[in-house]
Structures are given as structure tokens and as C-alpha cells.
Amino acid sequence: MNKLTGPAESTSFQSMGGVDYIIGTLFILIGLVIYVLFQKKAKIRAEKYKQEQLVEYNKNRGTNVSDYKKTRLYLPFWEKVKFVTPIMLTITFILIGSLWIIWAATGVPLTTL
């Protein structure tokens, strides 16, 4: 008969670090969802803001310019931040998820970094 000479190794999902892989994958999926859902909305908002700005410009100047570049108008800083925020959040979440998976695969605890 074979007897165990030491403690039996657990092969449960949690002890193999499976939870870490799920958490890392969730971070990556959240990043991709943020990009897909909010990037198009940010572009639409920027175009809408430009159109409103152009209408205001034409009303104040009494002209009928239809090209935004000819007016030398620009998006204010806060509008640019709104446009770039989904990209930055996507990069952040994907980076966190990737590092989480790498740390889970190498077995290095997150608290020792």
C-alpha cells in the first residue's frame, strides 16, 4: 500500500492561483469594454463640441465659415481630457490585468513587489 509521507498537495482551483488568473482577465476585459463603449462617445462629443463652437463663432463674427480648421479654433484642455480618458483607462486596466496574470504565473506574491 502506498502511504502519504507528507501532506497531500491540494489541487483545488484556488490553490493553483486560478483566482488570480480570473482577476487579471477581468481587468483586461474591463479595459476593453471601457474602450469600446466610451471611445466612440468621446469622439462624438468632441465633434459635437466643435460644431457648437463653430456655430457660436459664425454667430459672433457674422460669417458663414464651414471649415473648423480655417477658423483656428481649438478644443479646450478639459475637452481633450474627456477625449483621452477612455484610452488612458484602457491602458491602465490592461496593464494591471497583464501584470496580475504574469505575477500569478510566476508565483511571485503581489505583496513583495
C-alpha positions as CSV (number, residue, x, y, z in Angstrom):
1,M,0.0,0.0,0.0
2,N,1.1,3.5,-0.8
3,K,1.1,5.8,2.1
4,L,1.5,9.5,2.0
5,T,4.7,10.5,3.7
6,G,3.9,14.2,3.7
7,P,0.9,16.5,3.5
8,A,-1.2,15.9,0.4
9,E,-0.9,18.7,-2.1
10,S,-4.1,20.5,-2.8
11,T,-5.1,20.7,-6.4
12,S,-8.1,23.0,-5.9
13,F,-8.6,25.9,-8.3
14,Q,-7.9,28.5,-5.6
15,S,-4.6,26.9,-4.5
16,M,-3.4,26.8,-8.1
17,G,-3.8,30.6,-8.4
18,G,-6.9,30.3,-10.6
19,V,-8.5,33.2,-8.9
20,D,-5.5,35.4,-9.8
21,Y,-5.9,34.5,-13.5
22,I,-9.6,35.3,-13.3
23,I,-8.9,38.7,-11.7
24,G,-6.3,39.5,-14.3
25,T,-8.6,38.5,-17.1
26,L,-11.4,40.7,-15.6
27,F,-9.1,43.7,-15.5
28,I,-8.3,43.2,-19.2
29,L,-11.9,42.7,-20.2
30,I,-13.0,45.8,-18.2
31,G,-10.3,47.8,-20.1
32,L,-11.5,46.6,-23.4
33,V,-15.2,47.3,-22.5
34,I,-14.2,50.9,-21.4
35,Y,-12.5,51.4,-24.8
36,V,-15.4,50.0,-26.9
37,L,-18.2,51.8,-25.0
38,F,-16.7,55.2,-24.3
39,Q,-14.2,55.9,-27.1
40,K,-16.9,56.4,-29.7
41,K,-18.9,58.5,-27.4
42,A,-15.9,60.7,-26.7
43,K,-15.3,61.2,-30.4
44,I,-19.0,62.1,-30.9
45,R,-18.8,64.6,-28.0
46,A,-15.7,66.2,-29.4
47,E,-17.3,66.6,-32.8
48,K,-20.5,68.0,-31.3
49,Y,-18.4,70.5,-29.2
50,K,-16.6,71.5,-32.4
51,Q,-19.8,72.0,-34.2
52,E,-21.3,74.1,-31.4
53,Q,-18.1,76.1,-31.2
54,L,-18.3,76.7,-35.0
55,V,-21.9,77.9,-34.8
56,E,-21.0,80.3,-32.0
57,Y,-18.0,81.5,-33.9
58,N,-20.2,82.2,-37.0
59,K,-22.9,83.9,-34.9
60,N,-20.3,86.2,-33.2
61,R,-18.4,87.1,-36.3
62,G,-21.4,87.3,-38.7
63,T,-19.7,84.9,-41.1
64,N,-20.6,81.6,-42.6
65,V,-17.4,79.6,-42.3
66,S,-18.0,75.8,-42.6
67,D,-14.4,74.5,-42.1
68,Y,-13.3,74.2,-38.5
69,K,-9.6,74.4,-39.3
70,K,-10.0,77.7,-41.1
71,T,-11.3,79.4,-38.0
72,R,-8.3,78.4,-36.0
73,L,-10.5,77.3,-33.1
74,Y,-9.2,74.6,-30.8
75,L,-10.6,72.1,-28.3
76,P,-10.0,73.4,-24.7
77,F,-7.9,71.3,-22.4
78,W,-10.9,69.8,-20.5
79,E,-12.4,68.6,-23.7
80,K,-9.2,67.0,-24.7
81,V,-9.0,65.3,-21.3
82,K,-12.5,63.9,-21.9
83,F,-11.4,62.5,-25.2
84,V,-8.2,60.9,-23.9
85,T,-9.6,59.5,-20.6
86,P,-11.1,56.2,-22.1
87,I,-7.7,55.5,-23.8
88,M,-5.8,56.1,-20.6
89,L,-8.2,53.9,-18.5
90,T,-8.0,51.2,-21.1
91,I,-4.2,51.2,-21.0
92,T,-4.2,51.2,-17.2
93,F,-6.7,48.3,-16.8
94,I,-5.0,46.2,-19.4
95,L,-1.6,46.8,-17.9
96,I,-2.9,45.9,-14.4
97,G,-4.5,42.8,-15.7
98,S,-1.5,41.7,-17.7
99,L,0.8,42.2,-14.7
100,W,-1.6,40.4,-12.4
101,I,-1.6,37.3,-14.8
102,I,2.2,37.4,-15.1
103,W,2.6,37.6,-11.3
104,A,0.2,34.7,-10.9
105,A,2.1,32.6,-13.5
106,T,5.5,33.3,-11.9
107,G,4.3,32.7,-8.4
108,V,5.6,35.9,-7.0
109,P,3.2,37.3,-4.4
110,L,1.9,40.7,-5.1
111,T,2.8,42.0,-1.7
112,T,6.5,41.5,-2.2
113,L,6.8,43.9,-5.1
